[in-house]
Amino acid sequence: MIKSFSIMLALAASLPAVAMAADDNIAVSATAGKTYAHTVVADDLDLTRGAGQATLRTRIAYAVRQVCGTSGAHRRPLLPSEEACVANSAANADRQAQAMIASATRQASAAAVHSAN
């Protein structure tokens, strides 16, 4: 299983609409505009451990800032469209991360049971 996903955002005048893509992708799209994507890689992380999960969340936060164009916005308040982008992208990425963590935990539990037998 590939442990990565993409956060995509179509920038437009309207608020982004949320759409789930394949299991390893997250798509945030709008009715028109240009699409930006950032891939979050997690294949080097142990998602069954808190440290791996924290690193994944840090990578997601970085990716959200990249696709929403808010990387340098720490010096100013976010525009309403930027706030909506961050909220939608982060929520979608968090759902995907939760699914990846749950899958890693299930696989580790199954492996532990199998090796105990």
C-alpha positions as CSV (number, residue, x, y, z in Angstrom):
1,M,0.0,0.0,0.0
2,I,1.3,3.5,-0.9
3,K,1.6,5.6,2.2
4,S,1.1,9.0,0.6
5,F,-1.7,11.3,-0.6
6,S,-2.1,14.5,-2.4
7,I,-3.9,17.6,-1.2
8,M,-5.3,19.4,-4.2
9,L,-7.0,22.7,-4.3
10,A,-8.6,24.5,-7.2
11,L,-8.4,28.2,-6.7
12,A,-11.4,30.1,-7.7
13,A,-13.7,33.0,-6.6
14,S,-16.1,30.6,-5.0
15,L,-15.5,28.6,-1.9
16,P,-14.0,25.2,-2.5
17,A,-16.2,22.2,-2.6
18,V,-15.0,19.0,-0.9
19,A,-14.6,15.8,-2.9
20,M,-12.9,12.5,-2.0
21,A,-10.9,10.9,-4.7
22,A,-9.2,7.5,-4.6
23,D,-8.1,6.0,-1.2
24,D,-4.7,7.5,-1.5
25,N,-5.8,11.0,-2.7
26,I,-7.6,13.9,-1.2
27,A,-9.2,16.4,-3.6
28,V,-10.5,19.8,-2.7
29,S,-12.0,21.4,-5.7
30,A,-13.9,24.5,-6.8
31,T,-16.1,25.2,-9.8
32,A,-13.4,26.9,-11.8
33,G,-9.8,28.0,-11.5
34,K,-6.3,26.6,-11.3
35,T,-5.4,23.4,-9.4
36,Y,-2.5,23.1,-7.0
37,A,-1.4,19.9,-5.3
38,H,1.1,18.8,-2.8
39,T,1.9,15.2,-2.0
40,V,2.2,14.2,1.6
41,V,4.6,11.1,1.9
42,A,4.2,8.9,4.9
43,D,6.0,5.7,3.9
44,D,8.9,6.5,6.1
45,L,6.7,6.9,9.2
46,D,5.5,4.4,11.8
47,L,1.9,5.5,12.0
48,T,1.2,3.2,14.9
49,R,3.4,5.5,17.1
50,G,2.6,9.0,18.4
51,A,5.9,10.4,16.9
52,G,5.0,9.1,13.4
53,Q,1.5,10.5,13.7
54,A,2.8,13.9,14.9
55,T,5.3,14.0,12.0
56,L,2.4,13.2,9.5
57,R,0.4,16.1,11.0
58,T,3.3,18.5,10.6
59,R,3.7,17.5,7.0
60,I,0.0,17.9,6.4
61,A,0.0,21.4,7.9
62,Y,2.9,22.3,5.6
63,A,1.1,20.9,2.6
64,V,-2.1,22.8,3.5
65,R,-0.1,26.1,3.7
66,Q,1.5,25.4,0.3
67,V,-1.7,24.6,-1.6
68,C,-3.6,27.5,0.1
69,G,-0.8,30.0,-0.5
70,T,-0.7,30.9,3.1
71,S,3.0,30.0,3.8
72,G,4.0,33.6,4.4
73,A,0.7,34.7,5.9
74,H,1.9,34.5,9.6
75,R,2.6,38.2,9.4
76,R,-1.0,39.1,8.4
77,P,-4.5,37.9,9.0
78,L,-5.8,35.4,6.6
79,L,-8.4,36.4,4.0
80,P,-11.8,34.7,4.3
81,S,-11.1,32.7,1.1
82,E,-7.7,31.6,2.6
83,E,-9.4,30.6,5.9
84,A,-11.9,28.5,4.0
85,C,-9.2,26.9,2.0
86,V,-7.2,26.0,5.1
87,A,-10.2,24.7,6.9
88,N,-11.4,22.5,4.0
89,S,-8.0,21.2,3.0
90,A,-7.0,20.5,6.6
91,A,-10.3,18.7,7.3
92,N,-9.9,16.5,4.2
93,A,-6.3,15.7,4.9
94,D,-7.1,14.9,8.5
95,R,-9.8,12.4,7.4
96,Q,-7.3,10.7,5.1
97,A,-4.6,10.7,7.8
98,Q,-7.0,9.1,10.3
99,A,-7.8,6.4,7.7
100,M,-4.0,5.8,7.1
101,I,-3.4,5.6,10.9
102,A,-6.3,3.2,11.4
103,S,-5.1,1.0,8.6
104,A,-1.5,0.9,10.0
105,T,-2.9,0.0,13.4
106,R,-5.0,-2.8,12.0
107,Q,-2.1,-4.2,10.0
108,A,0.2,-4.1,13.0
109,S,-2.4,-5.8,15.2
110,A,-3.0,-8.5,12.5
111,A,0.8,-9.0,12.2
112,A,1.1,-9.3,16.0
113,V,-1.7,-11.9,16.2
114,H,-0.2,-13.8,13.3
115,S,3.3,-13.9,14.7
116,A,1.9,-15.0,18.1
117,N,0.3,-18.1,16.5
